[in-house]
Amino acid sequence: MKKRILITGSNGLLGQKLVKLLSKHSDFEFLATSMGENRIESIKDFNYQSLDITSKDQVEQVISEYHPHYVINTAAMTNVDACEDAKEACWEINVNAVSYLFEACKKINAHFIHLSTDFIFDGENGPYKEEDQPNPLSYYGKSKWEAEKLLIESDYPKWAIARTIIVYGDGDNMSRSNIVLWAKSALEKGDPLTIVDDQFRSPTFADDLAKGCLLIAEKDATGIFHLSGKDQMSILELVKRVAKYYNLEDSFVSPIKSVSLNQVAKRPPVTGFVLDKAKSLLGYNPVSFEEGLSLLNN
């Protein structure tokens, strides 16, 4: 019998990549769920159901009826400044909804796989291992850490947390862009750009992250896993590497310090992840940044 996976947030970038991966996977059947209508056009004939994860009743009904072996929760409010401005909405989606999903999983003995972020760390000691102590600087980071604690502090053993760092890739009818697509578009227009040079990240190719999440399910792995790209760089370097890869002019790109941006939410200066655990236990093997760029639109 095929094992069943339920995906939340299937209209988002990671959700779409999971649908793409699972539609070719013979060992699983899956149900894709997201708010509103299905927006994936490039993959045909898969099961989709609209689901508002902030509705406890809807969550319980859909999960009890489909009875998945695994739930992969990719849904979240991820706009860091918007979370600072709309704290209640942020908490509802990033914490309360996670508790509804987790409780529904417990009732049917399902394995809950939850996506989290490098923003749970303060960025003073990156790159980070799974056991390093979180200290979020923003409300977004705080909400994601509180959701993690729901799992970590429970006595239910069948959960995994997959932490990741700025995810890039392409998808169908995306409601939000991502840093690589934005940078390419901005560079093509040739408008002056000021980019921070004092924030360091390890950008994650969405297809790699989807593979990492599926590896957790395939191996019934539990606990915390760091799943990101393997190349660490400043945001400025990221933009310049995009320019170089696509042979675009970058002379109009100038550096700026984070403090000058007056962003609503504070960002950690240096994150990045140590990937040893995911590599050894899961067989996670992310592509380089340039390899990721070469695989866009494939």
Residue, then its C-alpha position, 0 to 999 in steps of 0.5 A: m500500500k502506498k503511503r499518503i502525504l498531505i502538503t500544506g501551502s502547495n501553492g507556494l514555491l516549496g509546496q509546488k516543488l513537493v507536488k512536482l517531486l511526488s507526482k513522479h514518486s511511485d511510493f507515495e500518493f499525496l493530497a495538495t492543500s492551500m488557501g483558495e484555488n489550486r494555482i499549479e498549472s504545469i502539473k496535471d491530474f493531482n488531488y487538491q483541496s482548499l484548506d485554511i490551516t487557521s481553521k481548527d475544524q477544517v484542519e481536523q476534518v481534512i486530516s482525519e478524512y485523508h488520514p495521511h502517514y505524513v503531513i509536510n507543513t510548508a505554509a507560513m507567513t514569511n514576510v518578515d516586516a509584515c509579521e512585525d506589522a501584523k503580529e496577530a495574523c503572523w501568530e495565527i498562521n505561524v503558531n496557532a495553525v501549527s498547533y492545529l496541524f500537530e494535534a490532528c497528526k497526533k490523533i491519527n499517529a501521523h508523522f508531522i514535518h514542519l518547515s522553519t527558518d534561520f531567523i530563529f537565530d540572532g546571527e552572532n555565531g553563524p553558521y549554525k548546527e541543529e543544537d545551537q540555541p535560538n534567539p530570534l530578533s524579529y517577531y517572525g523569528k519568534s513565531k517560528w521558534e514558538a512553533e518549533k517548541l510545540l513539537i520539541e516540548s511535546d511527548y509525541p515522538k513522530w515529528a521533524i523540523a526542517r530549518t531552511i534559509i532564503v529559498y529561491g526557484d521558479g513556480d506557477n502563478m506565485s503570490r511572492s517573488n524570491i530574491v534570485l528572481w527579483a535580482k535577475s529582473a532588477l539587473e535586467k532593468g538596469d535600475p540603480l540598486t543598493i544591496v546590503d553587504d553585511q548580511f550573510r546567508s546560504p540561499t537554498f534551491a527550492d528543489d533541493l529543499a523539497k528533496g530534503c523534506l521527502l528524504i525525512a519522510e522516506k527515512d521516517a527521520t525525527g528531530i531537527f534538520h538543517l536544510s539549506g544551500k551549501d554556499q554562504m555569501s552576503i546579499l550583495e555577493l548573491v546579487k553580483r553572482v546572479a549578474k555574473y551568471y546571466n552576463l548582466e551589468d552590475s556597475f550600478v549595484s552599490p553596497i549599503k549597511s543594514v542599519s541604513l535601511n531602517q527595516v521594520a524587523k531586525r535581521p540576523p547578520v550571519t546565518g548559514f547552516v552546518l549541513d553535516k547531520a542532514k548529509s549523513l542521516l538523510g543523504y541530503n546533497p544540495v547543489s551549488f548556487e550556480e548549479g541552482l541558477s542553471l536549473l531554474n526554469n527546468 
